[in-house]
């Protein structure tokens, strides 16, 4: 084996070992106490703000209500669409419509080195600057421990909502950590945004984050078992929102539609509650522009999800006269030179949104570009190269590493083997968890940043 390739495998394996060790340890006592203190502050703020309405009045003359939405961005902020673009799109729409909201359905602070290098702090700064109005917690908002999650909530200038994330003591459920919903007054309508967090968070992070130093649960996420607990919490939030004056109830959930997420999928949740008008989803990285799902009472609920990684911006429009809801995606396409291959730029396209120029908000762009440059400088040193393409996705964008062998998975498992073999340990086989391998296509020069893209938890 070449010396450089062996060193690279050892580096990757070392990063993986850090992940394994930190994921298995219980949360540090000091961090746990700090998380509890932040949780209490957040709870007091939520109690004080409960049942209050935020009035959304923009300069536009159209009375229709617009909700822009994202999900599963996973800190992919270096593509054509990013927070600077969505901030500018929101401002453009505010000049046209009287009421514009911006929401995120979770998993925005973890995924690449742009998130993990400061535990998502800069991502929250970008979301603040972009003008987000509300967000919910995905399972990856807990990846930096409970203190990291609470710090994220505390830093945000927008509210986080979750109807099924609660405090717990001696096995007894206590108050919710966050408000279950937020109310937004928009003309004649009062929009309730109900937050929902996947119960899979327990297993897709680690239960230790929800426990004290003695192993007792001090936080919980409802939904274990047959899903009835989750459905009851969602129904309770819907009913309370309507009692508080909501005329439209939109779920902002991180549940998804994967078979492995049953019985907590968005479609199952819709089918077991009544009173929702639409459901903005995340978690499964699916592209669902607008799918009709029948609820418990036989009413139709519109389900939507943008996919992943800022590939699209979701746009929901509530007609001010009829109350009907439509959805659309704002997407980005390449502008090619006359040779048909060279990319000269990008433009936006959509059915409802009529802008085509790839617009940017200057303030948000400055924050973003400074952070990209800092991380690329820190992690830009070359540590190896790949002559083939290391990939985990098929041509249709499906993430294969979660269900079958991939060459990146083989490479990471080999790296783990060589680490322990180099330590002169008696190794027969190494097994790599596919969930810890996150990269898209990689070839050519490999840097520290590339390794962080492969093992984002390291």
Number of C-alpha atoms within 10 A of each C-alpha: 5 6 8 12 15 15 16 19 22 21 18 23 23 17 18 25 15 13 16 14 10 15 19 13 11 20 23 15 12 11 14 20 16 17 20 19 14 19 22 15 15 20 19 14 13 19 15 10 13 16 17 12 18 14 13 16 15 18 13 16 12 16 19 22 22 24 18 24 26 28 33 30 26 22 22 23 23 14 10 19 24 24 28 25 21 28 25 19 22 22 18 15 22 20 15 17 20 20 26 24 21 22 23 28 31 30 27 27 29 27 26 24 27 29 22 22 16 13 21 26 19 19 27 21 17 23 25 18 18 24 20 24 23 23 30 32 27 28 22 21 25 24 25 22 25 25 24 19 22 23 20 22 23 16 13 20 16 18 19 28 28 30 27 28 26 18 22 20 12 8 11 10 16 14 14 21 26 26 25 27 30 26 24 21 19 23 16 10 17 22 24 28 30 29 30 31 28 28 25 20 19 17 9 14 19 19 18 20 27 23 19 18 15 8 13 14 20 19 24 25 24 23 21 15 11 11 18 16 15 25 23 18 20 27 20 15 25 27 16 16 24 18 11 16 16 22 18 21 24 22 25 30 32 32 29 22 20 15 10 11 16 17 22 27 23 28 22 19 24 27 19 19 19 21 20 22 20 25 26 31 33 33 27 20 20 20 16 18 18 21 15 14 19 17 20 15 11 10 15 19 23 20 22 26 31 29 23 21 22 25 21 24 24 26 23 23 18 19 15 16 9 8 15 10 18 16 22 21 25 23 17 21 14 14 14 13 11 9 7 8 10 11 13 10 12 17 16 20 17 15 10 14 15 11 16 15 12 18 18 17 18 13 13 23 19 13 17 21 13 10 16 16 11 12 15 15 11 12 15 15 14 12 17 18 15 12 9 11 13 20 21 25 16 11 6 6 10 12 19 15 22 17 9 10 12 18 14 22 24 15 15 26 22 19 25 25 21 20 23 16 13 11 9 9 11 8 12 7 9 14 12 17 11 20 11 19 22 20 22 15 13 19 13 12 13 17 18 20 22 22 21 23 21 28 23 24 23 21
